[in-house]
Amino acid sequence: MASTSRPKPPASKSVFINCPFDDGFVPILRAMVFTILAAGYHPRCALDSTDGADIRVGKIAQMIGECDWGIHDLSRVEVEDGGLPRFNMPMELGLHLGARILGEKRHRRKRALILDAERHRYDRALSDISGQDIESHQNSPDEAIRCVRNWLSEHRPRNAEPLPGAAALQADYRRFQAEIGPLLAPRRLDPDHLTHSDFLFAVSDWLMAQAAAQQSR
Amino acid sequence: MPPDPNRHVVSLVSERSKSHIGGMATTEKKATRTRRADPAEKAFVYRGIKIQPVTGRRSPLSKALRDEIRKLAEQSRGEHVTA
């Protein structure tokens, strides 16, 4: 897919998502993206520019530098057929933490949410990350929404508007899915197979339509 | 009789300068095109949170979906009002 010329949002509102992009993870990724947008932040990930085809570490590092927030999902760091786990996600987490610890002053604002499928699995594999914000989504989109919403809420500035509750966002996401599915069905598409860019626009458009409906009531 | 080569040059110059000067000298107000932002690119408030919409280049599918999402929301709003 060709690169999209998307203006870059401010770092304070940008959330970098470091996660697998395989089909099995799409429901979790989409739930997180929805939550981030509905909370007034901008999700950024490797799919922004290439839909995952040809992303290089330099580009990832630049994106991490442009985001004050980072979500690092380690749930798929497992030993695969070749006898080795995928190291990309822990490496990107390392870049994020390295920027915060060693980078310029502005990088000290960086916040990291580390997600795993099971609680305390990291104790065995990556114990150095103890002390960070670590949550478990149990491979459930609803749990992923709760984790991301609560983490964003916890670190919001004191004078910022409170975020909607996790249950409200979970219900909104279900409504979004229920409404977007029938719009795609006549085109023989399903929401999980929208490109990342089309999904971002669909969520944004849907939220805007809901906002207009709320205003008119 | 061969044409005077200078005549052609002179006429070209005068045509250009005429249109240029004509444009400058006019007292008519120039029609300026104001570029209005697409409503889909404006910030909005949802559940009390200000949301900056996603910007960038849309695919044809995304444009079609945007129109259908709006239509759907308007329909359900109409049903809500009449109910």
Boltz contact constraints between the chains, C-beta under 6 A:
constraints:
  - contact:
      token1: [A, 4]
      token2: [B, 56]
      max_distance: 6.0
  - contact:
      token1: [A, 4]
      token2: [B, 57]
      max_distance: 6.0
  - contact:
      token1: [A, 6]
      token2: [B, 56]
      max_distance: 6.0
  - contact:
      token1: [A, 7]
      token2: [B, 55]
      max_distance: 6.0
  - contact:
      token1: [A, 40]
      token2: [B, 49]
      max_distance: 6.0
  - contact:
      token1: [A, 40]
      token2: [B, 50]
      max_distance: 6.0
  - contact:
      token1: [A, 40]
      token2: [B, 51]
      max_distance: 6.0
  - contact:
      token1: [A, 161]
      token2: [B, 48]
      max_distance: 6.0
  - contact:
      token1: [A, 161]
      token2: [B, 49]
      max_distance: 6.0
  - contact:
      token1: [A, 164]
      token2: [B, 47]
      max_distance: 6.0
  - contact:
      token1: [A, 183]
      token2: [B, 68]
      max_distance: 6.0
  - contact:
      token1: [A, 198]
      token2: [B, 59]
      max_distance: 6.0
  - contact:
      token1: [A, 198]
      token2: [B, 61]
      max_distance: 6.0
  - contact:
      token1: [A, 198]
      token2: [B, 62]
      max_distance: 6.0
  - contact:
      token1: [A, 200]
      token2: [B, 54]
      max_distance: 6.0
  - contact:
      token1: [A, 201]
      token2: [B, 54]
      max_distance: 6.0
  - contact:
      token1: [A, 201]
      token2: [B, 58]
      max_distance: 6.0
  - contact:
      token1: [A, 201]
      token2: [B, 62]
      max_distance: 6.0
  - contact:
      token1: [A, 202]
      token2: [B, 65]
      max_distance: 6.0
  - contact:
      token1: [A, 204]
      token2: [B, 53]
      max_distance: 6.0
  - contact:
      token1: [A, 204]
      token2: [B, 54]
      max_distance: 6.0
  - contact:
      token1: [A, 205]
      token2: [B, 66]
      max_distance: 6.0
  - contact:
      token1: [A, 205]
      token2: [B, 69]
      max_distance: 6.0
  - contact:
      token1: [A, 206]
      token2: [B, 69]
      max_distance: 6.0
  - contact:
      token1: [A, 207]
      token2: [B, 46]
      max_distance: 6.0
  - contact:
      token1: [A, 208]
      token2: [B, 44]
      max_distance: 6.0
  - contact:
      token1: [A, 209]
      token2: [B, 69]
      max_distance: 6.0
  - contact:
      token1: [A, 209]
      token2: [B, 70]
      max_distance: 6.0
  - contact:
      token1: [A, 209]
      token2: [B, 73]
      max_distance: 6.0
  - contact:
      token1: [A, 211]
      token2: [B, 44]
      max_distance: 6.0
  - contact:
      token1: [A, 211]
      token2: [B, 46]
      max_distance: 6.0
  - contact:
      token1: [A, 213]
      token2: [B, 73]
      max_distance: 6.0
  - contact:
      token1: [A, 213]
      token2: [B, 77]
      max_distance: 6.0
  - contact:
      token1: [A, 216]
      token2: [B, 77]
      max_distance: 6.0
